[in-house]
Amino acid sequence: MHPHGMPPELFASQQLRRYARGEFICTPGRRSDSVFLLQDGRARVFLAGEGKELTLAFLEPGEIFSTHSRAWVEAVTDCRVQVADTASFRARLLAEPQLTPVVIRVLARLLAGSIDIIENLAFRDVPARLANFLLGLARAADPALPPGLRVPLALRTEDIARLLGTTRQTVSSLIAQLVRDGVLAREGRRTLVVRDPAELQRRAGGLSAG
């Protein structure tokens, strides 16, 4: 089981499905009423309309979502999911109430992450959004934020851009600027080093003039 996720036995004997990168795990309006557990891979939850998208969350292994929402769920890597119809899932929780707190924790984490994303988009300009996003990763690695803290980047640049409502090129350019300014350093392709935590926090507090 993922350290912060759902116990897989909650979905025992249910359907196992595989999705290739780019396939949709669920779409709005689909006539299904089920709950799924992401076993492997990463999936993006987003809203779409009038040529625009709003990314709400990235699902990690051990996290759950339902098919009867207005959101699209796209496999951003190859994924395996376990699927249970909602009635069976509910019955299992009623039969084993000790599992309910686990479900609540997983859903609360998803909700908190979505609120953070919406707040970032609404109240910060793009440089501050990126600084705030990186600050969140740094605090997850070590809340004390010591200088020299190594921060792994699990998401691709393209996915970070989707969360921040900007382009991949802009994210790459802003990270490069933070490196030039001595706020960050690179360590390989997937790790950043926070050299100046105080300055990163200052930049994360920037508010959009609009």
Secondary structure, 3 states (H helix, E strand, C coil): CCCCCCCHHHHCCCEEEEECCCCEEECCCCCCCEEEEEEECCEEEEEEECCEEEEEEEECCCCEEECCCCCEEEECCCEEEEEEEHHHHHHHHHHCHHHHHHHHHHHHHHHHHHHHHHHHHHHCCHHHHHHHHHHHHHHHHCCCCCCCEEEECCCCHHHHHHHHCCCHHHHHHHHHHHHHCCCEEECCCCEEEECCHHHHHHHHCCCCCC
